[in-house]
Amino acid sequence: MTYVVTEACIRCKYTDCVSVCPVDCFHEGEHMLVIDPEVCIDCGVCEPECPAEAILPDTDPRANEWLELNRVYAGRWPVIDEAKPAPEDADEFKGKPEKFSLYFNEEAERR
């Protein structure tokens, strides 16, 4: 089992979760974070730390569509191992729907 980051992280990109992760399984893209499912130890300490409620266990049906995205982008993006300030406009995007289709640009995210 693993945890996954979902659409709720897009444009919020709070890093509270990163500061509690014991295995550095988070990776940082331009507009969101992802979890490397091969590194995650399923400890769950990150889930309650996320102000955007963007982290789910893969046993949650809502996580299914995000598992592959987390796996793919964890292989492309650099590891983030310490908290950073959230984007200045993060709170404006918290809770907004359809952020993936509006703000996730696959071409821009290919580093």
BAVEX-936846 format. One line per field, with one value per residue: residue in one letter; x, y, z of N, C-alpha, C in turn. Coordinates in steps of 0.001 Angstrom, whole numbers. Example, Ala and Ser with C-alpha at 12.3 -4.5 7.8 and 13.67 -1.06 7.14 Angstrom:
% BAVEX-936846
resn = (A|S)
n_px = (13190|12850)
n_py = (-5690|-2250)
n_pz = (7800|7080)
ca_px = (12300|13670)
ca_py = (-4500|-1060)
ca_pz = (7800|7140)
c_px = (13200|12900)
c_py = (-3300|30)
c_pz = (7800|7870)
//
This chain:
% BAVEX-936846
resn = (M|T|Y|V|V|T|E|A|C|I|R|C|K|Y|T|D|C|V|S|V|C|P|V|D|C|F|H|E|G|E|H|M|L|V|I|D|P|E|V|C|I|D|C|G|V|C|E|P|E|C|P|A|E|A|I|L|P|D|T|D|P|R|A|N|E|W|L|E|L|N|R|V|Y|A|G|R|W|P|V|I|D|E|A|K|P|A|P|E|D|A|D|E|F|K|G|K|P|E|K|F|S|L|Y|F|N|E|E|A|E|R|R)
n_px = (842|323|508|-1081|-811|-3266|-5390|-6104|-3794|-2695|-1544|-1699|226|1296|3789|3810|3501|5874|7758|7275|7662|9280|10864|11498|9807|8502|8124|8801|6998|6242|3685|2621|2979|4125|3925|6310|5453|7016|8793|7382|6392|3972|3235|1545|1769|1848|-657|-2609|-1315|-1606|-2860|-4586|-5913|-5064|-3888|-4227|-4831|-3930|-5951|-8311|-11001|-11023|-8400|-7455|-7263|-5064|-2777|-1090|-226|1239|3256|4523|5402|6975|9196|10252|10476|12377|13382|11887|12862|12532|10450|8967|8063|4617|3132|2397|-258|-1580|-3690|-5866|-6402|-7040|-9240|-10571|-12332|-11600|-8885|-6842|-7405|-7344|-4870|-2707|-119|1077|3257|4789|5431|7274|10354)
n_py = (-1187|2308|5893|8571|11635|13930|15770|17969|19121|20635|23762|24594|23308|22913|22160|20859|18159|17060|17669|15858|13340|10273|8970|10412|10450|12211|14147|17015|19019|21610|22645|20957|18302|14896|11460|8942|5760|3533|4116|5070|4158|3647|4814|6873|9366|11720|12314|13594|16019|17610|20610|21003|18685|16756|14275|10813|7411|4563|2753|4052|4633|7011|7506|5938|6949|8586|7231|6208|8620|9706|7760|7975|10713|10884|9621|11491|14024|15990|14898|16208|17215|18811|21210|23962|27389|27873|28576|32034|32469|30213|29682|30721|28809|26577|23957|24378|23117|20854|21351|19922|19691|22367|23458|21671|21040|18825|18914|21082|20073|18118|17625)
n_pz = (0|-514|-375|-2152|-3993|-4850|-7175|-5610|-4657|-6664|-7644|-5022|-3434|-812|1587|3999|4439|3516|5446|7488|6475|6735|4865|2589|202|-1424|-4413|-6372|-8588|-10984|-10291|-8349|-5882|-5814|-4746|-4495|-5164|-4828|-2861|-686|2574|3640|6067|6742|7998|6586|5504|7381|7643|5431|4350|2231|1970|135|20|-163|911|-1077|-967|-930|-3045|-4545|-5018|-7043|-9738|-9524|-8841|-10926|-12115|-9991|-9820|-12362|-12481|-10220|-11063|-12760|-11588|-9209|-5904|-2997|85|2249|3871|2132|1569|793|-2428|-3059|-3793|-2961|-1111|-2464|-4351|-2972|-2507|-4914|-7757|-10525|-11105|-12302|-15092|-15733|-14861|-14924|-16911|-19037|-20812|-19834|-17376|-17840|-17027)
ca_px = (0|1027|-329|-959|-1196|-4347|-5614|-6233|-2473|-2332|-1496|-1592|1584|1774|4804|3755|3648|7279|8537|7053|7929|10543|11623|11695|9146|7840|8814|8209|6829|5966|2439|2145|3879|3669|4573|6855|4857|8053|9546|6435|6303|2598|3140|374|1946|1681|-2065|-3257|-551|-1899|-3952|-5499|-6489|-4723|-3217|-5128|-4248|-4355|-7142|-9463|-11346|-10692|-6959|-7128|-6867|-3858|-1636|-171|380|2269|4366|5217|6090|8024|10367|10722|10697|13347|12917|11842|13047|12280|9325|9211|6846|3612|2999|1665|-1691|-2026|-5002|-6890|-6674|-7440|-10626|-11161|-12482|-11085|-7573|-5987|-7646|-7052|-3531|-1636|346|2010|4491|5565|5846|8337|11656)
ca_py = (0|3584|7082|9315|13036|14108|17065|19046|19722|21500|25200|24856|22820|23044|21128|20378|16709|16745|17797|14719|12078|9680|8302|11311|9896|13267|14742|18321|19549|23042|23032|19993|17272|13514|10489|7774|4591|2536|4561|5269|3005|3559|5169|7715|10610|12868|12594|14637|17267|18352|21572|20918|17335|16224|12983|9707|6078|3959|1937|4931|4595|8285|7536|5096|7706|9365|6368|6172|9941|9803|6879|8540|11967|10648|9245|12634|15214|15819|14674|17356|16607|19772|22098|25255|28209|27624|29707|33159|32372|28851|29661|31025|27606|25505|23529|24627|21897|20733|21984|19156|20085|23789|23923|20691|21021|17707|19322|21923|19267|17186|18270)
ca_pz = (0|-596|-397|-3402|-3998|-5817|-7811|-4629|-4432|-7784|-7390|-3583|-3207|563|1807|5382|4352|3273|6680|8384|5773|7191|3800|1446|-979|-2187|-5551|-6629|-9930|-11053|-9629|-7354|-5404|-5964|-3870|-5184|-4513|-4550|-1688|418|3477|4110|7483|6865|8745|5694|5183|8190|7596|4207|4518|1086|1984|-1179|131|133|806|-2340|-734|-1148|-4470|-5207|-5289|-8199|-10931|-9249|-8565|-12068|-12256|-8951|-10211|-13534|-12201|-9218|-11847|-13550|-10777|-8119|-4536|-2102|1407|3326|3591|1502|1652|-242|-3353|-2477|-4088|-2638|-451|-3464|-5126|-2059|-2630|-6234|-8557|-11892|-11240|-13207|-16484|-15915|-14497|-15075|-18292|-19108|-21489|-18927|-16237|-18243|-16809)
c_px = (883|11|-100|-1376|-2206|-4401|-5671|-4904|-2127|-2574|-1510|-164|2130|2766|4872|4006|5106|8071|8343|7389|9279|11404|11830|11092|8433|8751|8055|8197|6528|4751|1934|3272|3287|4448|5074|6312|5866|8837|8634|6326|4923|2447|1952|558|1731|226|-2694|-2533|-916|-3088|-4991|-6228|-6279|-4103|-4216|-4372|-4736|-5540|-8428|-9778|-11009|-9219|-6584|-6605|-5553|-2610|-628|507|1486|3487|5195|6028|7114|9315|10969|11141|11692|12676|12901|11884|12951|11170|9802|7954|5892|3604|2127|159|-2284|-3423|-6148|-7310|-7141|-8931|-11278|-11249|-11768|-9731|-6671|-6168|-7280|-5579|-2410|-1293|1414|3320|5388|6121|6935|9683|12744)
c_py = (1246|4718|7787|10758|13203|15541|18228|19758|20767|22966|25567|24518|23167|21912|20654|18870|16285|16746|16625|13371|11498|9082|9150|10757|10946|13808|16002|18678|21031|23432|22062|19078|15914|12647|9333|6528|3489|2877|4711|3989|2891|3887|6092|9035|11849|13270|13676|15979|18151|19288|21496|19576|16637|14836|11925|8388|5441|3012|2751|4923|5881|8373|6799|5871|8473|8512|6365|7522|10127|8975|7500|9774|11854|10239|10393|13827|14948|15587|16008|16781|17595|20719|23413|26097|27852|28804|30798|33062|31005|28817|29972|29775|26434|25215|23777|23310|21991|21395|21228|19623|21540|24151|22911|20584|19945|18087|20151|21123|18253|17891|17338)
c_pz = (0|-451|-1717|-3182|-5128|-6352|-6825|-4350|-5497|-7436|-5913|-3156|-1823|808|3253|5433|4224|4579|7641|7753|6206|6079|2543|154|-1825|-3281|-5926|-8101|-9862|-10207|-8575|-6905|-5772|-4989|-4715|-4485|-4197|-3284|-460|1256|4125|5591|7752|7581|7884|5510|6063|8159|6412|4394|3399|1034|642|-1143|577|130|-495|-2182|-890|-2639|-5228|-5581|-6565|-9397|-10742|-9035|-9711|-12281|-11221|-9338|-11353|-13164|-11075|-9913|-12638|-12703|-9663|-6766|-3804|-690|2560|2893|2986|1700|509|-1212|-2718|-2686|-3741|-2037|-1417|-4239|-4270|-2220|-3983|-7013|-9899|-12106|-12207|-14642|-16749|-15755|-14638|-16544|-18406|-19794|-20568|-17771|-16589|-18109|-17242)
//
